[in-house]
């Protein structure tokens, strides 16, 4: 073929060129055989076919091994990808913006904390933990969930009352559910009107603290009329007349008085319920800016409308102590003290008891150090912080993983200072505990009656009253054997310091006499023992069974001696009848109107008011005898 001939010629030319370049010896030329050429042609064709097949196979393998190119994206896919990219960019920008805002907020918070560094300790000190404000939660923690019915059971009971025997019964009232101090019972509590007590901001006083808001309650017209009816019931002297004020079920004064009446009859459960209803009425009227948790809001006792809130919360604390809910009582003490730091109800006289009983020893020590508005010399605080220090040291020793914050030497110093400052309290405390202290070395009894420093110590009426209040409430905290041994060790040291003439002895005695004068004219003379101990005066049962109690009668001099006139006076609307039931407000007239009305009645019946017992005069013209 022509193709084969061209290859042969090109091969020959190539060979000739190579021969010329290499200058090799000439090779003899031999003519090709035609048959050999045909054989070569067939072999060359086979080789070309094999090479073509190999190239085809290699290209096929390359196509298989090579990645399949992605199809060209459509316009819709391109738009979708652009949107995704925009969203990603927006998220990144938003994240950066949030991070910058967060940094700014952190900087502002740090700046505010630096500005309020002086009030920071006090704010956290009296801060209220809301999870400990409900007494039912503490009872459940102490005795288990079976001790208190849970919300599901209470809702089931309410639903059963609503749908009894397949018929809808009376519609139960709805109550505010997010209250923290009390938990209303829809089955027994009457409906409440939220506008009876409302709270509003007031102008701060001249010595107001920075960053603190002041509030006051306002009474509605309905609450004012209830207060007037309540005052009239109190003037009658009949305790049963208070139960007739059912048209004002949430009048705080009535609820507190009924609670006190039920407590004196021994019905503490109903008495506590009335106090909770009074607190619920106040809590429904709290202002939305009233921050009661962080010690940044004040409700001053000097406002008349606010005082019943203090009395209600104070009596609630007393009931909590009787029920054994000491942690709840401690939080309520902190709340009451945060309302008014001047402490008008002497909360510092019982906050130490609740702190030690609830094992909040560190709080009590911080309170004594940081709360500046507390009284300086109080026997309950001096002895309680010493006891709290000792118990805290024992607690830290038992826990190996806990870092020690106070040593036994610190507790010893505090107890010795309490014994030297208030020596009259130690004999009273030991007598109440029915314990005697023994010398740790010789095991001899330490008789305080022979020590003039304790037996003849200075005492004033107010000081002795405060010591008795503390001992009656807290003596059970001092009866354990480790505490008695600790007291004996420090008593020996105190006796040695007295013999050595420690200057602290004379200095403490002078400060005590200046704070508690012997005549009892001091700032603590207003404190009554009945408000701070567990003793309750009882009312005779026969007195409560009577329909009414005879009130103290006001002596009204009789204006006439005529029996008929006296009888008519008993029919007058302002006449006071002994043992008469309460009939609500009576007609009020002044003395002039009363005299005028009585004069008219006398003239109408034909009686002479000025001369009731005088006989009529005889006529002047008497008949002469003949």
C-alpha positions as CSV (number, residue, x, y, z in Angstrom):
1,X,0.0,0.0,0.0
2,X,1.0,3.7,-0.4
3,X,1.1,4.2,3.3
4,X,3.5,1.3,3.8
5,X,5.7,2.5,1.0
6,X,5.9,6.0,2.6
7,X,7.0,4.4,5.9
8,X,9.7,2.4,4.1
9,X,11.0,5.4,2.4
10,X,11.1,7.4,5.6
11,X,12.9,4.6,7.3
12,X,15.4,4.4,4.6
13,X,16.1,8.1,4.6
14,X,16.5,8.0,8.4
15,X,18.9,5.2,8.2
16,X,20.9,7.1,5.5
17,X,21.2,10.2,7.6
18,X,22.3,8.2,10.6
19,X,25.0,6.5,8.5
20,X,26.3,9.8,7.2
21,X,26.5,11.4,10.7
22,X,28.2,8.4,12.3
23,X,30.5,8.0,9.3
24,X,30.3,4.3,9.4
25,X,31.6,1.9,6.9
26,X,29.3,1.3,3.9
27,X,27.0,-1.7,4.2
28,X,26.3,-3.9,1.2
29,X,22.6,-3.5,0.0
30,X,20.6,-6.6,-0.4
31,X,17.3,-6.5,-2.3
32,X,14.1,-7.3,-0.2
33,X,11.9,-10.3,-0.8
34,X,8.3,-9.5,-1.8
35,X,6.9,-12.2,0.4
36,X,8.7,-10.9,3.4
37,X,7.3,-7.4,2.7
38,X,3.8,-8.8,2.7
39,X,4.4,-10.6,6.0
40,X,5.7,-7.4,7.5
41,X,2.7,-5.5,6.3
42,X,0.3,-7.9,8.0
43,X,2.3,-7.7,11.3
44,X,2.3,-3.9,11.2
45,X,-1.4,-3.8,10.7
46,X,-1.9,-6.1,13.7
47,X,0.4,-3.9,15.8
48,X,-1.6,-0.8,14.8
49,X,-4.8,-2.4,15.8
50,X,-3.4,-3.5,19.2
51,X,-2.1,0.0,19.8
52,X,-5.5,1.5,19.0
53,X,-7.2,-0.9,21.3
54,X,-4.7,-0.1,24.1
55,X,-5.3,3.6,23.6
56,X,-9.0,3.1,23.8
57,X,-8.7,1.1,27.0
58,X,-6.3,3.6,28.5
59,X,-8.7,6.5,27.7
60,X,-11.6,4.5,29.2
61,X,-9.7,3.9,32.4
62,X,-8.8,7.6,32.6
63,X,-12.4,8.5,32.3
64,X,-13.4,6.0,35.0
65,X,-10.6,7.2,37.4
66,X,-11.1,10.9,36.7
67,X,-13.7,12.7,38.9
68,X,-17.0,13.4,37.3
69,X,-17.3,17.1,36.8
70,X,-20.2,18.7,38.5
71,X,-22.9,20.0,36.3
72,X,-23.1,23.7,35.8
73,X,-25.3,25.2,38.5
74,X,-28.7,26.6,37.4
75,X,-29.7,30.2,38.1
76,X,-32.0,29.2,40.9
77,X,-29.2,27.3,42.6
78,X,-26.9,30.2,42.3
79,X,-29.5,32.5,43.9
80,X,-29.9,30.1,46.7
81,X,-26.2,29.9,47.3
82,X,-26.0,33.7,47.4
83,X,-28.8,33.8,50.0
84,X,-27.0,31.3,52.2
85,X,-23.8,33.3,52.0
86,X,-25.7,36.4,52.9
87,X,-27.3,34.7,55.9
88,X,-23.9,33.4,57.0
89,X,-22.5,36.9,56.8
90,X,-25.4,38.3,58.7
91,X,-25.0,35.7,61.4
92,X,-21.3,36.5,61.7
93,X,-22.0,40.2,61.9
94,X,-24.8,39.7,64.4
95,X,-22.5,37.5,66.5
96,X,-19.8,40.2,66.4
97,X,-22.4,42.8,67.4
98,X,-23.6,40.6,70.3
99,X,-20.1,40.1,71.5
100,X,-19.4,43.8,71.4
101,X,-22.7,44.5,73.3
102,X,-21.8,41.9,75.8
103,X,-18.4,43.4,76.4
104,X,-20.1,46.8,76.9
105,X,-22.6,45.4,79.3
106,X,-19.8,43.7,81.3
107,X,-17.9,46.9,81.4
108,X,-21.0,48.8,82.7
109,X,-21.7,46.2,85.3
110,X,-18.1,46.4,86.5
111,X,-18.4,50.2,86.6
112,X,-21.6,50.0,88.6
113,X,-20.1,47.4,91.0
114,X,-17.2,49.7,91.6
115,X,-19.4,52.7,92.3
116,X,-21.6,50.7,94.7
117,X,-18.7,48.8,96.4
118,X,-19.6,50.4,99.8
119,X,-23.2,49.0,99.7
120,X,-22.3,45.7,98.1
121,X,-21.7,43.8,101.3
122,X,-24.9,45.0,102.9
123,X,-26.9,44.2,99.8
124,X,-25.8,40.6,99.8
125,X,-26.1,40.4,103.5
126,X,-29.8,41.1,103.7
127,X,-30.6,39.5,100.3
128,X,-33.6,37.2,100.5
129,X,-33.5,33.7,99.0
130,X,-37.0,33.2,97.6
131,X,-36.9,29.4,97.6
132,X,-36.8,29.4,101.5
133,X,-39.7,31.8,102.0
134,X,-42.5,29.3,101.9
135,X,-42.9,27.3,105.1
136,X,-44.4,24.3,103.3
137,X,-41.2,23.8,101.3
138,X,-39.2,23.6,104.5
139,X,-41.6,21.1,106.1
140,X,-41.3,19.0,103.0
141,X,-37.5,19.2,103.2
142,X,-37.5,18.2,106.9
143,X,-40.1,15.4,106.9
144,X,-40.5,14.4,103.3
145,X,-43.0,15.0,100.6
146,X,-45.7,13.0,102.4
147,X,-45.8,15.6,105.2
148,X,-47.3,18.2,102.9
149,X,-49.8,17.6,100.2
150,X,-48.3,18.5,96.8
151,X,-49.8,20.8,94.2
152,X,-51.2,17.9,92.2
153,X,-53.2,16.6,95.2
154,X,-54.5,20.1,96.1
155,X,-55.6,20.7,92.5
156,X,-57.3,17.3,92.5
157,X,-59.2,18.2,95.7
158,X,-60.2,21.5,94.2
159,X,-61.5,19.8,91.0
160,X,-63.4,17.4,93.1
161,X,-65.1,20.2,95.0
162,X,-65.9,21.9,91.7
163,X,-67.4,18.9,90.2
164,X,-69.0,17.0,93.0
165,X,-71.4,14.2,92.0
166,X,-71.2,15.2,88.4
167,X,-72.8,18.5,89.1
168,X,-70.9,21.8,89.2
169,X,-70.8,23.2,92.7
170,X,-70.0,26.8,93.7
171,X,-67.4,28.6,91.7
172,X,-64.2,28.8,93.6
173,X,-62.3,32.1,93.5
174,X,-59.0,32.4,91.6
175,X,-55.9,33.8,93.3
176,X,-52.5,35.2,92.4
177,X,-50.2,32.2,91.9
178,X,-46.7,33.8,92.0
179,X,-46.8,34.8,95.6
180,X,-43.7,34.1,97.6
181,X,-44.7,34.5,101.3
182,X,-47.9,32.5,101.3
183,X,-49.8,30.0,99.3
184,X,-53.6,30.7,99.1
185,X,-56.1,27.9,99.5
186,X,-59.0,28.4,97.0
187,X,-61.2,25.9,98.9
188,X,-61.3,27.9,102.1
189,X,-60.1,31.5,101.4
190,X,-62.6,34.1,100.3
191,X,-61.9,36.1,97.1
192,X,-59.7,39.1,97.4
193,X,-59.9,42.5,95.9
194,X,-56.5,43.6,94.6
195,X,-57.4,47.3,94.9
196,X,-57.9,47.4,98.6
197,X,-54.1,47.8,99.3
198,X,-51.9,49.4,96.6
199,X,-48.3,50.4,96.8
200,X,-46.8,53.4,95.2
201,X,-43.4,55.1,95.2
202,X,-42.8,58.0,97.6
203,X,-40.2,60.7,98.0
204,X,-37.1,59.5,99.8
205,X,-36.3,61.1,103.2
206,X,-33.4,63.4,103.7
207,X,-31.0,60.8,104.8
208,X,-31.9,58.4,102.0
209,X,-29.4,55.9,100.6
210,X,-28.2,56.1,97.1
211,X,-29.8,53.6,94.7
212,X,-32.6,52.8,97.1
213,X,-36.3,53.3,96.3
214,X,-39.0,54.1,98.9
215,X,-42.6,52.9,98.8
216,X,-45.8,53.2,100.8
217,X,-49.2,51.5,100.8
218,X,-52.4,53.3,100.2
219,X,-55.8,52.3,101.5
220,X,-58.9,52.3,99.3
221,X,-62.3,53.7,100.5
222,X,-63.4,50.2,101.3
223,X,-60.4,49.6,103.5
224,X,-61.0,52.9,105.3
225,X,-64.6,52.0,106.1
226,X,-63.4,48.6,107.3
227,X,-61.0,50.3,109.6
228,X,-63.7,52.5,111.1
229,X,-66.0,49.5,111.7
230,X,-63.0,47.6,113.2
231,X,-62.3,50.5,115.6
232,X,-65.9,50.5,116.8
233,X,-65.7,46.7,117.4
234,X,-62.6,47.2,119.5
235,X,-64.3,49.9,121.6
236,X,-67.1,47.5,122.5
237,X,-64.7,45.2,124.2
238,X,-66.4,42.2,122.7
239,X,-64.0,39.8,120.9
240,X,-66.9,38.0,119.2
241,X,-67.9,41.2,117.4
242,X,-64.8,40.8,115.3
243,X,-66.3,37.8,113.6
244,X,-69.2,40.0,112.4
245,X,-66.9,41.8,110.0
246,X,-67.3,39.2,107.3
247,X,-68.0,41.7,104.7
248,X,-64.3,42.7,104.9
249,X,-62.5,39.3,104.7
250,X,-59.1,40.9,104.0
251,X,-59.0,43.8,106.4
252,X,-55.5,43.4,107.9
253,X,-56.3,44.8,111.3
254,X,-59.2,42.4,111.8
255,X,-57.2,39.4,110.6
256,X,-54.4,40.2,113.0
257,X,-56.7,40.7,115.9
258,X,-58.6,37.5,115.1
259,X,-55.3,35.6,114.8
260,X,-54.2,36.8,118.3
261,X,-57.6,35.8,119.7
262,X,-57.4,32.3,118.2
263,X,-53.8,31.9,119.4
264,X,-54.9,32.7,122.9
265,X,-57.6,30.0,122.6
266,X,-55.1,27.4,121.4
267,X,-56.1,27.3,117.8
268,X,-52.7,28.1,116.3
269,X,-53.5,26.6,112.8
270,X,-56.4,29.0,112.1
271,X,-54.4,31.8,113.7
272,X,-51.5,31.2,111.3
273,X,-54.0,31.1,108.4
274,X,-55.4,34.5,109.2
275,X,-51.8,35.9,109.3
276,X,-51.1,34.4,105.9
277,X,-54.2,36.0,104.5
278,X,-53.1,39.4,105.8
279,X,-49.7,38.9,104.1
280,X,-51.3,37.8,100.9
281,X,-53.4,41.0,100.8
282,X,-50.2,43.0,101.1
283,X,-48.3,41.0,98.6
284,X,-51.1,41.4,96.0
285,X,-50.6,45.2,96.2
286,X,-46.8,45.2,95.8
287,X,-45.5,47.6,93.2
288,X,-43.8,46.2,90.1
289,X,-40.7,48.2,90.9
290,X,-40.6,47.0,94.5
291,X,-37.4,44.9,94.7
292,X,-37.7,43.0,97.9
293,X,-35.0,40.4,97.2
294,X,-31.9,42.5,96.9
295,X,-32.3,45.0,99.8
296,X,-32.8,47.9,97.4
297,X,-36.4,48.9,98.4
298,X,-37.7,50.4,101.6
299,X,-41.1,50.5,103.3
300,X,-40.7,52.8,106.3
301,X,-42.5,52.1,109.5
302,X,-43.3,55.7,110.1
303,X,-46.1,55.7,107.5
304,X,-49.4,54.6,109.2
305,X,-50.5,52.4,106.3
306,X,-47.2,50.5,106.3
307,X,-47.2,49.5,110.0
308,X,-49.6,46.6,109.7
309,X,-47.3,45.0,107.2
310,X,-44.6,45.0,109.8
311,X,-47.0,43.5,112.4
312,X,-48.2,40.8,110.1
313,X,-44.7,39.7,109.1
314,X,-43.5,39.8,112.7
315,X,-46.3,37.6,113.9
316,X,-45.7,35.3,110.9
317,X,-42.1,34.9,112.1
318,X,-43.4,34.0,115.5
319,X,-45.6,31.3,114.1
320,X,-42.7,30.0,112.0
321,X,-40.6,29.6,115.1
322,X,-43.4,27.7,116.8
323,X,-43.7,25.3,113.8
324,X,-39.9,24.8,113.7
325,X,-39.4,26.4,110.3
326,X,-36.2,28.2,111.3
327,X,-34.7,28.8,107.8
328,X,-38.0,30.3,106.6
329,X,-38.0,32.4,109.8
330,X,-34.5,33.6,109.1
331,X,-35.4,34.7,105.5
332,X,-38.5,36.5,106.8
333,X,-36.3,38.3,109.5
334,X,-34.0,39.5,106.7
335,X,-36.9,40.7,104.7
336,X,-38.5,42.6,107.6
337,X,-35.1,44.1,108.5
338,X,-34.6,45.2,104.8
339,X,-37.9,47.1,104.8
340,X,-36.6,49.5,107.5
341,X,-33.1,49.4,108.7
342,X,-34.0,51.3,111.9
343,X,-35.5,48.0,113.1
344,X,-38.7,49.3,114.8
345,X,-39.8,45.8,115.9
346,X,-36.4,44.7,117.3
347,X,-35.8,41.9,114.8
348,X,-32.1,41.7,115.9
349,X,-33.4,40.2,119.1
350,X,-34.4,37.0,117.4
351,X,-32.5,36.8,114.2
352,X,-29.6,35.1,115.9
353,X,-31.8,32.3,117.2
354,X,-33.1,31.5,113.6
355,X,-29.6,31.7,112.2
356,X,-28.1,29.2,114.7
357,X,-31.1,26.8,114.5
358,X,-30.9,26.8,110.7
359,X,-27.0,26.4,110.8
360,X,-26.3,29.7,109.0
361,X,-23.3,30.4,111.2
362,X,-21.4,32.4,108.6
363,X,-24.3,34.7,108.0
364,X,-24.6,35.5,111.7
365,X,-20.9,36.4,111.9
366,X,-21.1,38.6,108.8
367,X,-24.2,40.2,110.1
368,X,-22.5,41.2,113.4
369,X,-19.5,42.6,111.5
370,X,-21.2,44.3,108.5
371,X,-24.6,45.6,109.6
372,X,-23.8,49.0,110.9
373,X,-27.3,50.0,112.2
374,X,-27.6,47.3,114.8
375,X,-27.4,48.2,118.5
376,X,-23.8,48.0,119.9
377,X,-24.3,46.2,123.2
378,X,-26.9,43.3,123.0
379,X,-26.4,40.2,125.2
380,X,-28.0,37.9,122.6
381,X,-25.7,38.9,119.8
382,X,-22.5,38.7,122.0
383,X,-23.3,35.2,123.2
384,X,-24.7,34.0,119.9
385,X,-21.7,35.0,117.7
386,X,-19.4,33.2,120.2
387,X,-21.6,30.1,119.9
388,X,-21.8,30.4,116.1
389,X,-18.0,30.6,115.9
390,X,-17.6,27.5,118.0
391,X,-20.2,25.5,116.0
392,X,-18.7,26.7,112.7
393,X,-15.3,25.6,113.8
394,X,-16.6,22.1,114.6
395,X,-18.4,21.9,111.3
396,X,-15.3,22.8,109.4
397,X,-13.2,20.2,111.3
398,X,-15.6,17.4,110.4
399,X,-15.4,18.3,106.7
400,X,-11.9,17.5,105.5
401,X,-12.5,19.1,102.1
402,X,-13.6,22.4,103.6
403,X,-11.2,25.2,104.2
404,X,-11.1,26.5,107.7
405,X,-12.3,30.1,108.0
406,X,-12.3,30.4,111.8
407,X,-10.2,28.9,114.6
408,X,-11.1,27.7,118.1
409,X,-9.0,30.6,119.5
410,X,-11.3,33.1,117.8
411,X,-14.3,31.4,119.4
412,X,-12.6,31.5,122.8
413,X,-11.9,35.2,122.5
414,X,-15.6,36.0,121.6
415,X,-17.0,33.9,124.5
416,X,-14.6,35.5,127.0
417,X,-15.6,39.0,125.8
418,X,-19.3,38.0,126.2
419,X,-18.7,36.8,129.7
420,X,-16.8,39.9,130.7
421,X,-19.3,42.3,129.0
422,X,-22.5,40.7,130.3
423,X,-21.5,38.7,133.5
424,X,-25.1,38.7,134.8
425,X,-26.2,36.5,131.8
426,X,-24.0,33.5,132.6
427,X,-25.7,32.5,136.0
428,X,-29.1,32.9,134.4
429,X,-28.2,30.7,131.4
430,X,-26.7,27.9,133.6
431,X,-29.7,27.9,135.9
432,X,-32.0,27.6,132.9
433,X,-29.9,24.8,131.4
434,X,-29.8,23.1,134.8
435,X,-26.0,22.6,134.4
436,X,-23.0,23.2,136.5
437,X,-19.5,23.8,135.1
438,X,-16.5,21.9,136.2
439,X,-12.9,22.9,136.2
440,X,-11.2,21.2,133.2
441,X,-8.1,20.4,135.3
442,X,-9.2,19.7,138.8
443,X,-12.8,18.6,137.9
444,X,-14.1,20.8,140.8
445,X,-17.4,22.6,140.4
446,X,-17.2,26.2,139.5
447,X,-19.6,28.0,141.8
448,X,-20.5,31.4,140.3
449,X,-22.5,32.4,143.4
450,X,-19.1,32.7,145.2
451,X,-17.7,35.0,142.5
452,X,-18.8,38.5,143.1
453,X,-18.0,39.5,139.6
454,X,-21.0,37.4,138.4
455,X,-23.3,37.3,141.5
456,X,-23.1,41.0,142.1
457,X,-22.9,42.2,138.5
458,X,-24.6,45.3,137.3
459,X,-28.2,44.8,136.1
460,X,-30.9,47.2,135.0
461,X,-34.5,46.4,134.4
462,X,-34.1,46.6,130.7
463,X,-30.9,44.6,130.6
464,X,-32.3,41.9,132.8
465,X,-35.4,41.7,130.6
466,X,-33.3,41.3,127.4
467,X,-31.2,38.6,129.1
468,X,-34.3,36.6,130.2
469,X,-35.7,36.9,126.6
470,X,-32.5,35.4,125.2
471,X,-32.1,32.7,127.8
472,X,-35.8,31.6,127.4
473,X,-35.5,31.3,123.7
474,X,-31.9,30.0,123.2
475,X,-31.0,28.0,126.3
476,X,-31.5,24.7,124.5
477,X,-28.6,25.6,122.2
478,X,-26.1,25.5,125.1
479,X,-27.0,22.2,126.7
480,X,-24.7,19.8,124.8
481,X,-21.6,18.4,126.6
482,X,-18.9,19.8,124.2
483,X,-20.4,23.3,124.6
484,X,-20.5,23.0,128.4
485,X,-16.8,21.9,128.4
486,X,-15.9,24.8,126.2
487,X,-17.7,27.2,128.5
488,X,-15.8,25.8,131.5
489,X,-12.5,26.3,129.9
490,X,-13.2,29.9,129.0
491,X,-14.7,30.6,132.4
492,X,-11.4,29.7,134.1
493,X,-9.6,32.1,131.8
494,X,-12.0,34.9,132.5
495,X,-11.6,34.4,136.3
496,X,-7.8,34.7,135.8
497,X,-8.2,37.9,133.8
498,X,-10.3,39.4,136.5
499,X,-7.7,38.6,139.2
500,X,-5.0,40.1,137.0
501,X,-7.0,43.4,136.6
502,X,-7.7,43.2,132.9
503,X,-8.6,46.8,131.7
504,X,-11.4,45.3,129.5
505,X,-13.4,44.6,132.7
506,X,-13.7,48.2,133.8
507,X,-14.2,49.5,130.3
508,X,-17.1,47.0,129.6
509,X,-18.7,47.9,132.9
510,X,-18.8,51.6,132.1
511,X,-20.1,51.0,128.6
512,X,-22.9,48.8,130.0
513,X,-24.0,51.3,132.6
514,X,-24.1,54.1,130.0
515,X,-26.2,52.0,127.6
516,X,-28.6,50.5,130.2
517,X,-29.2,53.1,133.0
518,X,-30.5,51.8,136.3
519,X,-33.8,53.8,136.0
520,X,-34.7,51.8,132.8
521,X,-35.1,54.9,130.7
522,X,-33.4,53.6,127.5
523,X,-34.2,52.8,123.9
524,X,-35.1,49.2,124.7
525,X,-37.6,49.9,127.4
526,X,-40.5,49.5,124.9
527,X,-39.7,45.8,124.4
528,X,-42.3,43.5,125.9
529,X,-41.5,40.0,126.8
530,X,-44.8,38.6,125.5
531,X,-43.9,39.6,122.0
532,X,-40.7,37.6,121.9
533,X,-41.2,34.4,123.9
534,X,-43.5,31.5,123.3
535,X,-45.7,32.1,126.3
536,X,-49.3,32.7,125.3
537,X,-52.0,34.2,127.5
538,X,-55.1,32.1,127.5
539,X,-58.7,33.4,127.4
540,X,-61.3,31.6,129.6
541,X,-63.6,29.4,127.7
542,X,-66.7,30.7,129.4
543,X,-65.9,34.2,128.3
544,X,-65.8,33.1,124.7
545,X,-69.0,31.2,125.0
546,X,-70.9,34.3,125.9
547,X,-72.6,36.1,123.1
548,X,-71.0,39.4,124.2
549,X,-68.7,40.6,126.8
550,X,-69.8,43.6,128.9
551,X,-67.7,46.5,127.8
552,X,-66.4,49.1,130.2
553,X,-69.4,51.3,130.8
554,X,-69.1,55.1,130.5
555,X,-70.8,56.7,133.5
556,X,-73.6,59.0,132.3
557,X,-75.1,61.1,135.1
558,X,-78.9,60.9,135.2
559,X,-80.4,64.2,134.2
560,X,-83.7,63.4,136.0
561,X,-85.0,61.3,138.8
562,X,-88.4,60.6,137.4
563,X,-88.9,56.9,136.7
564,X,-90.9,57.6,133.5
565,X,-88.1,59.9,132.3
566,X,-85.5,57.3,133.0
567,X,-87.5,54.7,131.1
568,X,-87.7,57.0,128.1
569,X,-84.0,57.6,128.2
570,X,-83.4,53.9,127.7
571,X,-85.3,54.1,124.4
572,X,-83.0,56.7,123.0
573,X,-80.6,55.5,120.2
574,X,-77.4,56.6,122.0
575,X,-78.3,55.0,125.3
576,X,-75.7,52.3,126.4
577,X,-77.2,49.0,127.5
578,X,-75.0,46.5,129.4
579,X,-74.5,43.1,127.6
580,X,-76.2,44.3,124.4
581,X,-75.0,42.6,121.2
582,X,-73.1,44.5,118.7
583,X,-75.4,46.3,116.2
584,X,-72.9,48.2,114.1
585,X,-72.3,52.0,114.1
586,X,-74.9,53.9,116.1
587,X,-76.2,57.4,115.6
588,X,-73.8,60.0,116.8
589,X,-75.1,63.3,118.3
590,X,-73.3,66.0,120.2
591,X,-74.3,67.0,123.7
592,X,-76.4,70.0,122.6
593,X,-78.5,68.0,120.2
594,X,-79.0,65.3,122.9
595,X,-80.2,67.9,125.5
596,X,-82.6,69.5,122.9
597,X,-84.1,66.1,122.0
598,X,-84.6,65.1,125.6
599,X,-86.2,68.5,126.4
600,X,-88.7,68.0,123.6
601,X,-89.5,64.5,124.8
602,X,-90.1,65.8,128.3
603,X,-92.4,68.6,127.1
604,X,-94.3,66.1,125.0
605,X,-95.1,63.8,127.9
606,X,-95.9,66.7,130.1
607,X,-93.0,66.5,132.5
608,X,-91.1,69.5,134.0
609,X,-87.4,68.8,133.5
610,X,-86.4,71.4,136.1
611,X,-88.7,70.2,138.9
612,X,-89.8,66.6,138.4
613,X,-90.5,65.9,142.1
614,X,-92.1,69.3,143.0
615,X,-95.8,69.4,143.8
616,X,-97.9,71.9,141.9
617,X,-98.5,75.2,143.6
618,X,-101.9,76.0,145.2
619,X,-103.8,78.9,143.7
620,X,-103.3,82.3,145.4
621,X,-107.0,83.0,145.8
622,X,-107.9,80.5,148.5
623,X,-111.4,80.3,149.7
624,X,-111.9,82.0,153.0
625,X,-113.8,80.3,155.7
626,X,-117.1,81.9,156.5
